[in-house]
Amino acid sequence: MTHGAISRQIAAFEAWLGKPVFHRHGKRVKLTDEGRRYLATVEAAFDSIAGATVQLRETGAARVLRINALPTFAMKWLLPRLSRFQREAPNVELKLSTSNAPLGSLDGFDVAIRRGPGRWPNCTSGRFLDESVIPVCSAALLKRAPIASADDLARHVLLHSDTRPDAWREWFAAAGAPLKGRKKQSFDHFYLALQAAVDGLGVALGPLPLIADELASGRLVTPLPGPRIATRSYWWIAPRETANDVLVGRFCAWLDAQAQAS
């Protein structure tokens, strides 16, 4: 609808009311006192209509929510919690895909989860979960070759991930110890390096709180108290065209709440 058409609709409405609801000063318009009172009343009514419309849309046919997340995050943090969202929104069909690719290369999504902050043009975003990393290994491996300091890691294989190539270098820099010359194995995904640590192949850098279950169950242990290195946080990202969608907002708020509880 053009600006001219909107102006004509407002003029017709004011004629029907018998009084103006806007002050006009050139191209600027401002609500009159009566216009402000009228807005406060009808705004609540429109909110009720919007809420009823959402309930009607979610009744019967399932809504589809397309989520794209980083593979390790999806496996270690998101999937164990998704059943909670399904209980809150039983008529929502979740389509979860994983990728490390830039958002611009994806076919389409309603919400993406990436580490940031980053440059995500034409999107809205919000930080919801902070992360730190610390060396982890299996209890059996630690028993065979105890680790009391960063220097003791020279006796162990360091498990690297192609998706975080600088992680060990940054950790050793913080620990004040050299990385050069240490034995290593590399994996194309972070979650594979973590599984290798569970299986006793070496020592990995474990992301907290993503490995909380492994630590609680004893599948992984932390041989050293630190240093614990803060890394990039997790952010939800929504394309601008879906950012105001009620379901997208609901899911992003759910991510915020789950992160606060973890």
Backbone hydrogen bonds in HBPLUS format (Angstrom, degrees):
<---DONOR---> <-ACCEPTOR-->    atom                        ^
c    i                          cat <-CA-CA->   ^        H-A-AA   ^      H-
h    n   atom  resd res      DA  || num        DHA   H-A  angle D-A-AA Bond
n    s   type  num  typ     dist DA aas  dist angle  dist       angle   num
A0006-ILE N   A0002-THR O   3.05 MM   4  6.38 156.7  2.10 149.6 156.0     1
A0007-SER N   A0003-HIS O   2.90 MM   4  6.16 161.1  1.94 151.6 156.7     2
A0008-ARG N   A0004-GLY O   3.00 MM   4  6.27 154.6  2.07 146.5 153.1     3
A0009-GLN N   A0005-ALA O   3.00 MM   4  6.26 152.3  2.08 145.5 153.0     4
A0010-ILE N   A0006-ILE O   2.94 MM   4  6.26 159.1  1.99 154.7 159.9     5
A0011-ALA N   A0007-SER O   2.92 MM   4  6.14 160.7  1.96 148.7 154.3     6
A0012-ALA N   A0008-ARG O   2.94 MM   4  6.11 157.9  1.99 146.5 152.2     7
A0013-PHE N   A0009-GLN O   2.94 MM   4  6.15 151.7  2.02 144.0 152.2     8
A0014-GLU N   A0010-ILE O   2.86 MM   4  6.15 160.0  1.90 154.8 159.5     9
A0015-ALA N   A0011-ALA O   2.94 MM   4  6.14 151.0  2.03 144.2 152.5    10
A0016-TRP N   A0012-ALA O   2.97 MM   4  6.19 150.3  2.06 142.4 150.4    11
A0017-LEU N   A0013-PHE O   2.89 MM   4  6.20 149.5  1.99 145.7 154.7    12
A0018-GLY N   A0014-GLU O   2.83 MM   4  5.93 143.3  1.96 141.8 152.0    13
A0032-THR N   A0021-VAL O   2.97 MM  11  5.26 160.6  2.01 120.2 122.6    14
A0023-HIS N   A0030-LYS O   2.53 MM   7  5.04 165.6  1.55 160.5 164.7    15
A0030-LYS N   A0023-HIS O   2.88 MM   7  5.04 148.3  1.98 144.8 152.9    16
A0025-HIS N   A0028-ARG O   2.81 MM   3  5.12 172.9  1.81 154.7 157.2    17
A0028-ARG N   A0025-HIS O   3.04 MM   3  5.12 156.7  2.10 127.3 124.4    18
A0036-ARG N   A0032-THR O   2.89 MM   4  6.24 149.7  1.99 151.7 158.6    19
A0037-ARG N   A0033-ASP O   3.12 MM   4  6.45 158.9  2.16 148.3 153.5    20
A0038-TYR N   A0034-GLU O   2.92 MM   4  6.10 156.5  1.97 146.0 153.0    21
A0039-LEU N   A0035-GLY O   2.89 MM   4  6.09 154.9  1.96 144.8 151.7    22
A0040-ALA N   A0036-ARG O   3.05 MM   4  6.29 160.6  2.09 149.5 153.6    23
A0041-THR N   A0037-ARG O   3.28 MM   4  6.56 145.8  2.41 141.6 149.7    24
A0041-THR N   A0038-TYR O   3.17 MM   3  5.29 125.5  2.49  96.7 110.2    25
A0042-VAL N   A0038-TYR O   2.99 MM   4  6.28 172.7  1.99 161.2 162.2    26
A0043-GLU N   A0039-LEU O   2.81 MM   4  5.67 148.1  1.91 151.8 159.2    27
A0046-PHE N   A0042-VAL O   2.87 MM   4  6.18 156.2  1.92 153.5 159.6    28
A0047-ASP N   A0043-GLU O   2.92 MM   4  6.22 152.5  2.00 148.0 155.8    29
A0048-SER N   A0044-ALA O   3.05 MM   4  6.32 151.5  2.13 143.2 150.3    30
A0049-ILE N   A0045-ALA O   2.99 MM   4  6.32 154.2  2.06 147.1 154.3    31
A0050-ALA N   A0046-PHE O   2.85 MM   4  6.12 157.8  1.90 149.7 155.8    32
A0051-GLY N   A0047-ASP O   2.90 MM   4  6.15 159.4  1.94 148.8 154.1    33
A0052-ALA N   A0048-SER O   2.93 MM   4  6.13 161.0  1.97 149.0 154.1    34
A0053-THR N   A0049-ILE O   2.91 MM   4  6.09 148.4  2.01 144.6 153.8    35
A0054-VAL N   A0050-ALA O   2.99 MM   4  6.30 154.7  2.05 148.9 154.9    36
A0055-GLN N   A0051-GLY O   3.05 MM   4  6.33 163.8  2.07 151.0 154.9    37
A0056-LEU N   A0052-ALA O   2.94 MM   4  6.13 154.1  2.01 143.7 151.0    38
A0057-ARG N   A0053-THR O   2.90 MM   4  6.15 155.4  1.96 148.6 155.2    39
A0058-GLU N   A0054-VAL O   2.98 MM   4  6.21 148.4  2.08 148.6 157.1    40
A0059-THR N   A0056-LEU O   3.27 MM   3  5.21 156.7  2.33  99.1 106.0    41
A0063-ARG N   A0091-ASN O   2.96 MM  28  6.44 142.9  2.10 152.4 159.9    42
A0093-GLU N   A0063-ARG O   2.53 MM  30  5.81 172.0  1.53 175.1 175.3    43
A0065-LEU N   A0093-GLU O   2.86 MM  28  6.19 159.1  1.90 159.5 162.5    44
A0095-LYS N   A0065-LEU O   2.94 MM  30  6.06 166.9  1.96 155.2 152.7    45
A0110-ASP N   A0066-ARG O   2.89 MM  44  5.09 159.4  1.94 132.0 138.7    46
A0111-VAL N   A0066-ARG O   3.09 MM  45  6.49 158.5  2.14 162.9 166.4    47
A0067-ILE N   A0095-LYS O   2.85 MM  28  6.03 164.9  1.87 150.0 155.1    48
A0097-SER N   A0067-ILE O   2.88 MM  30  6.27 159.6  1.92 160.9 167.9    49
A0068-ASN N   A0111-VAL O   2.98 MM  43  6.49 154.1  2.05 149.6 157.8    50
A0113-ILE N   A0068-ASN O   2.80 MM  45  6.31 143.7  1.93 155.3 162.0    51
A0069-ALA N   A0097-SER O   2.97 MM  28  6.48 156.6  2.02 153.8 156.7    52
A0099-SER N   A0069-ALA O   3.01 MM  30  6.25 148.7  2.11 142.9 151.6    53
A0074-ALA N   A0070-LEU O   2.87 MM   4  6.02 162.1  1.90 162.3 168.1    54
A0075-MET N   A0071-PRO O   3.00 MM   4  6.24 162.1  2.04 153.8 157.9    55
A0076-LYS N   A0072-THR O   2.90 MM   4  5.91 170.6  1.91 155.5 158.5    56
A0077-TRP N   A0073-PHE O   2.91 MM   4  5.40 155.5  1.97 141.0 147.0    57
A0078-LEU N   A0073-PHE O   3.04 MM   5  6.32 166.0  2.07 149.7 154.1    58
A0079-LEU N   A0074-ALA O   2.84 MM   5  5.66 168.2  1.86 155.0 157.5    59
A0081-ARG N   A0078-LEU O   2.93 MM   3  5.41 151.3  2.01 116.1 125.4    60
A0082-LEU N   A0078-LEU O   3.05 MM   4  6.11 126.4  2.35 150.1 164.8    61
A0082-LEU N   A0079-LEU O   3.30 MM   3  5.21 144.5  2.44 100.7 110.1    62
A0084-ARG N   A0081-ARG O   2.96 MM   3  5.66 144.9  2.08 120.0 128.9    63
A0085-PHE N   A0082-LEU O   3.04 MM   3  5.22 118.2  2.44  99.6 114.2    64
A0086-GLN N   A0082-LEU O   3.00 MM   4  6.35 157.4  2.05 153.0 159.8    65
A0087-ARG N   A0083-SER O   3.03 MM   4  6.25 145.7  2.15 140.7 148.7    66
A0088-GLU N   A0084-ARG O   3.22 MM   4  6.51 146.3  2.34 139.5 148.1    67
A0088-GLU N   A0085-PHE O   3.06 MM   3  5.04 119.9  2.43  94.3 109.5    68
A0089-ALA N   A0085-PHE O   2.83 MM   4  6.05 139.3  1.99 147.9 160.4    69
A0092-VAL N   A0089-ALA O   3.13 MM   3  5.66 154.7  2.20 125.9 125.5    70
A0105-SER N   A0102-PRO O   3.06 MM   3  5.73 159.5  2.10 118.8 124.8    71
A0106-LEU N   A0103-LEU O   3.10 MM   3  5.45 167.0  2.12 115.4 119.6    72
A0112-ALA N   A0237-ILE O   2.83 MM 125  5.06 159.8  1.87 148.0 154.9    73
A0237-ILE N   A0112-ALA O   2.81 MM 125  5.06 148.0  1.91 151.6 155.2    74
A0114-ARG N   A0235-TRP O   3.09 MM 121  5.50 154.1  2.16 152.5 158.5    75
A0235-TRP N   A0114-ARG O   2.75 MM 121  5.50 162.5  1.78 168.0 174.0    76
A0116-GLY N   A0233-SER O   2.82 MM 117  5.65 153.6  1.89 151.7 160.6    77
A0240-ARG N   A0122-ASN O   2.87 MM 118  5.51 157.2  1.92 148.9 141.2    78
A0124-THR N   A0238-ALA O   2.86 MM 114  5.39 161.0  1.90 160.7 162.7    79
A0238-ALA N   A0124-THR O   2.86 MM 114  5.39 167.2  1.88 159.3 163.3    80
A0126-GLY N   A0236-TRP O   3.00 MM 110  5.49 146.0  2.11 149.2 156.5    81
A0236-TRP N   A0126-GLY O   2.95 MM 110  5.49 156.1  2.00 157.7 156.1    82
A0128-PHE N   A0234-TYR O   2.98 MM 106  6.09 170.8  1.99 159.7 161.5    83
A0129-LEU N   A0234-TYR O   3.44 MM 105  5.11 163.3  2.47 137.2 136.5    84
A0234-TYR N   A0129-LEU O   2.72 MM 105  5.11 171.8  1.73 161.4 163.8    85
A0231-THR N   A0131-GLU O   2.98 MM 100  5.65 173.8  1.98 140.4 142.1    86
A0132-SER N   A0208-LEU O   3.13 MM  76  5.33 150.7  2.22 142.2 150.9    87
A0208-LEU N   A0132-SER O   2.68 MM  76  5.33 172.9  1.69 170.4 173.0    88
A0133-VAL N   A0229-ILE O   2.84 MM  96  5.29 150.1  1.93 139.6 146.8    89
A0229-ILE N   A0133-VAL O   3.02 MM  96  5.29 150.6  2.11 154.8 153.0    90
A0134-ILE N   A0206-GLY O   3.09 MM  72  5.37 144.5  2.22 133.6 143.1    91
A0206-GLY N   A0134-ILE O   2.77 MM  72  5.37 162.1  1.80 150.8 147.2    92
A0136-VAL N   A0204-ALA O   2.76 MM  68  5.44 154.9  1.82 159.9 164.1    93
A0204-ALA N   A0136-VAL O   2.98 MM  68  5.44 154.7  2.05 158.7 162.2    94
A0137-CYS N   A0221-VAL O   3.06 MM  84  5.61 150.5  2.15 148.7 157.9    95
A0221-VAL N   A0137-CYS O   2.80 MM  84  5.61 153.8  1.86 161.2 170.3    96
A0142-LEU N   A0138-SER O   3.14 MM   4  6.42 161.9  2.17 150.4 155.1    97
A0143-LYS N   A0139-ALA O   2.97 MM   4  6.17 146.5  2.09 143.8 152.8    98
A0144-ARG N   A0140-ALA O   3.12 MM   4  6.40 150.6  2.21 145.4 152.4    99
A0145-ALA N   A0141-LEU O   3.07 MM   4  6.32 154.9  2.14 151.2 157.8   100
A0152-ASP N   A0149-SER O   3.04 MM   3  5.44 137.9  2.22 107.0 117.7   101
A0153-LEU N   A0150-ALA O   3.12 MM   3  5.51 153.4  2.19 108.0 115.9   102
A0154-ALA N   A0151-ASP O   3.15 MM   3  5.90 168.1  2.16 118.7 122.3   103
A0155-ARG N   A0152-ASP O   3.12 MM   3  5.92 168.2  2.13 120.6 123.9   104
A0156-HIS N   A0153-LEU O   3.00 MM   3  5.18 163.2  2.03 111.8 115.7   105
A0203-VAL N   A0157-VAL O   2.85 MM  46  6.23 161.9  1.88 168.7 174.4   106
A0158-LEU N   A0183-LYS O   2.89 MM  25  6.11 172.0  1.89 134.3 136.8   107
A0185-GLN N   A0158-LEU O   2.96 MM  27  6.32 148.7  2.06 152.1 154.1   108
A0159-LEU N   A0203-VAL O   2.82 MM  44  5.71 172.9  1.83 150.7 150.5   109
A0160-HIS N   A0185-GLN O   2.73 MM  25  5.98 175.0  1.73 167.3 169.0   110
A0187-PHE N   A0160-HIS O   2.99 MM  27  6.19 136.7  2.19 129.3 140.8   111
A0164-ARG N   A0161-SER O   3.08 MM   3  5.37 154.2  2.15 107.0 114.9   112
A0162-ASP N   A0187-PHE O   2.73 MM  25  6.06 156.9  1.78 164.0 170.3   113
A0167-ALA N   A0164-ARG O   3.24 MM   3  5.60 170.7  2.25 118.6 120.9   114
A0170-GLU N   A0166-ASP O   3.00 MM   4  6.15 161.4  2.03 157.7 162.1   115
A0171-TRP N   A0167-ALA O   3.01 MM   4  6.28 151.0  2.10 145.1 153.8   116
A0172-PHE N   A0168-TRP O   2.89 MM   4  6.11 172.4  1.90 160.7 161.1   117
A0173-ALA N   A0169-ARG O   3.04 MM   4  6.16 151.5  2.13 142.6 150.8   118
A0174-ALA N   A0170-GLU O   3.10 MM   4  6.31 154.0  2.17 142.0 148.1   119
A0175-ALA N   A0171-TRP O   2.92 MM   4  6.20 142.3  2.06 144.6 156.4   120
A0176-GLY N   A0172-PHE O   2.91 MM   4  5.99 115.4  2.34 137.1 152.1   121
A0177-ALA N   A0172-PHE O   3.05 MM   5  5.28 166.8  2.07 150.1 151.8   122
A0176-GLY N   A0173-ALA O   3.24 MM   3  5.10 148.0  2.35  94.0 103.3   123
A0182-ARG N   A0179-LEU O   3.35 MM   3  6.15 152.3  2.43 147.7 146.9   124
A0192-LEU N   A0189-HIS O   3.19 MM   3  5.47 135.4  2.40 101.4 112.8   125
A0193-ALA N   A0190-PHE O   3.08 MM   3  5.25 119.1  2.46 100.4 114.9   126
A0194-LEU N   A0190-PHE O   3.07 MM   4  6.46 153.4  2.15 150.9 158.8   127
A0195-GLN N   A0191-TYR O   2.97 MM   4  6.16 153.9  2.04 140.5 147.3   128
A0196-ALA N   A0192-LEU O   2.88 MM   4  6.08 152.0  1.96 144.8 152.8   129
A0197-ALA N   A0193-ALA O   3.06 MM   4  6.35 143.2  2.19 138.8 148.1   130
A0198-VAL N   A0194-LEU O   3.04 MM   4  6.42 154.4  2.11 146.7 153.4   131
A0199-ASP N   A0195-GLN O   2.96 MM   4  6.24 149.1  2.06 146.0 154.5   132
A0201-LEU N   A0196-ALA O   2.91 MM   5  5.33 166.1  1.93 158.9 154.3   133
A0200-GLY N   A0197-ALA O   3.08 MM   3  5.12 162.6  2.11 105.7 110.1   134
A0211-ILE N   A0207-PRO O   3.07 MM   4  6.18 141.1  2.23 158.5 170.3   135
A0212-ALA N   A0209-PRO O   3.17 MM   3  5.28 156.8  2.22 119.7 117.3   136
A0215-LEU N   A0211-ILE O   3.06 MM   4  6.35 157.6  2.12 157.5 163.8   137
A0216-ALA N   A0212-ALA O   2.91 MM   4  6.07 158.8  1.96 148.6 154.9   138
A0217-SER N   A0213-ASP O   2.96 MM   4  6.08 152.2  2.04 147.8 154.6   139
A0218-GLY N   A0214-GLU O   3.12 MM   4  6.04 122.0  2.47 131.4 144.3   140
A0219-ARG N   A0214-GLU O   2.97 MM   5  5.02 117.7  2.37 148.6 156.6   141
A0220-LEU N   A0214-GLU O   3.18 MM   6  5.39 154.6  2.24 124.0 120.0   142
A0218-GLY N   A0215-LEU O   3.29 MM   3  5.12 142.0  2.44  93.5 104.1   143
A0242-THR N   A0239-PRO O   2.91 MM   3  5.50 151.2  2.00 118.0 126.6   144
A0243-ALA N   A0239-PRO O   2.98 MM   4  5.95 122.5  2.32 150.3 165.7   145
A0245-ASP N   A0242-THR O   2.98 MM   3  5.23 162.5  2.01 113.7 119.1   146
A0249-GLY N   A0245-ASP O   2.99 MM   4  6.24 167.1  2.00 158.5 162.0   147
A0250-ARG N   A0246-VAL O   2.89 MM   4  6.06 148.6  1.99 143.6 153.1   148
A0251-PHE N   A0247-LEU O   2.95 MM   4  6.20 156.7  2.00 150.1 155.2   149
A0252-CYS N   A0248-VAL O   2.99 MM   4  6.23 164.1  2.02 154.5 158.7   150
A0253-ALA N   A0249-GLY O   2.99 MM   4  6.10 156.6  2.04 144.3 150.7   151
A0254-TRP N   A0250-ARG O   2.96 MM   4  6.15 144.6  2.08 139.0 149.2   152
A0255-LEU N   A0251-PHE O   2.91 MM   4  6.28 151.4  2.00 148.9 156.1   153
A0256-ASP N   A0252-CYS O   3.06 MM   4  6.38 158.3  2.11 146.0 151.3   154
A0257-ALA N   A0253-ALA O   3.02 MM   4  6.30 157.9  2.07 146.1 151.6   155
A0258-GLN N   A0254-TRP O   2.90 MM   4  6.12 162.1  1.93 154.5 159.2   156
A0259-ALA N   A0255-LEU O   2.96 MM   4  6.11 157.7  2.01 151.4 157.2   157
A0260-GLN N   A0256-ASP O   3.09 MM   4  6.34 154.6  2.15 146.4 152.9   158
A0261-ALA N   A0257-ALA O   3.14 MM   4  6.36 139.9  2.31 140.9 151.3   159
A0262-SER N   A0258-GLN O   3.09 MM   4  6.22 120.4  2.46 138.3 152.8   160
A0262-SER N   A0259-ALA O   3.21 MM   3  5.17 145.8  2.33  96.6 106.4   161
